[in-house]
Amino acid sequence: MFGRPRLVLAAVVAVIVVAVVGAGGWYFFLRDEAPPPVSLEGAVASTQETPTATAAPSAPEATPTPTATAMAAYATASPTATATTPPTATPTSTPEPTSEAAPARPDGDLAGVWTLSERGESFAGFRVREELVGIGAFTAVGRTSAVTASLGFDGSAITAVSVEVDMTQLTTDDSRRDRALRGQAIETNRFPTSTFVLAEPIAIEAVPAEGESIAATAVGDLTLHGVTRRVEIPLEGQLTDGLVVVVGSLEIEFDDYDIEAPTAPIVVSVEDRGVMEFQLVFE
């Protein structure tokens, strides 16, 4: 006499389970360790390796992973952006990339326009912490090598920097997460590019020797998710084998850029900030 009610109850439970999985299904990926944060050592090492087709931390589609889908912005844990919000910056004074970047001159004169090199890996991306039901907290990482950039140096200061990122090419370790990025959080379908334009020269007291690292702060206008804000990005750089290698990261508050974290039944929490990180190799 209890057989039919039990059957109905089992059917109801099955429907609920299917609904929950359907709503948050793209959050279910096998755990995979996130790529480490950018580092000057790693960036320099990339110049000694054969360039790869993409710098994104992708995993084989056949073995997807339960990394959190924090679709938050471009975002690695460092100093935060300042609160001032200038108008959208237009890189009018930024040097245009040339078809052939001039190498460092034998006399040590590094003045000129530097553009991205095919030697080494240049990319930009984000890191975001989330916690999922039954999985726990972890870091979701997305990166893209679809970056264009130029740097102007007059011999005593970096006078201009322009970076543009094709956000539609952001890649994580699962294509389902990548598709979700198009309509949630950074909404790459609506905001396909992100840019940074240097606003203040970066003084270089002395041209560094080969292999010598230097630290600096880039003050400029970051445009993300259609919002432009003045930021201060800590940088590390090194001259190596005729290349200028630069890495940096900046903590991003989502509210500052009108970014809403995604929600789903499987998600316990999503941090209200993430980290933008980049690695650039100029020649």
Disulfide bonds with the S-S distance in Angstrom:
none
